[in-house]
Structure formats: structure tokens, C-alpha cells
């Protein structure tokens, strides 16, 4: 994916997350047919609240986009696997 497309999508994701949060998930439950999930955590050192957008089976469902994103940064990007009970 080229850089301009990623920048536009990034802004779109911010708007999508805002809608999802403001409507308690009534709008934005999925994005492009992929289920949406927000993971809320607190920074270990800073104590600052953080919200991360997660998609089910990030790499598989997103056709390798996770690997591409991870290859562009030195920091480790956490992946959480969730399963239905």
C-alpha cells in the first residue's frame, strides 16, 4: 500500500474510532467487513490511558498488512488473540 493511501486510511480510522466510541458501538462494529475491537490499556511507565484498534486475526484477515506495518518500525507491535467461549 502506498504512503498516501495509508495516510488517508489512518485519518479514516481515527474518524471510525470516534464514531464507534461516541455511539457505544452502534456505528462502526465492523470496518470493511472486519469486526472492530478497541483495546484499552494503561501505560506501564506513564500511567496514561491508551486505546488501540484491533481486528480479528490481524494478519490473516488483513491480508498481510500487519507484517508490512511491523516491518516499518523497530518497536514491537503487540498482537492479542481472542477466542469466543
ABEGO torsion letter per residue (X at the ends): XBAAAAAAAAAAAAAAAAAAAAAGGABGABBGGBBBBBBBBBBAAAGBBBBBBBBBGAAAAAGGAAAAAAAABABBBBBBBBBBX
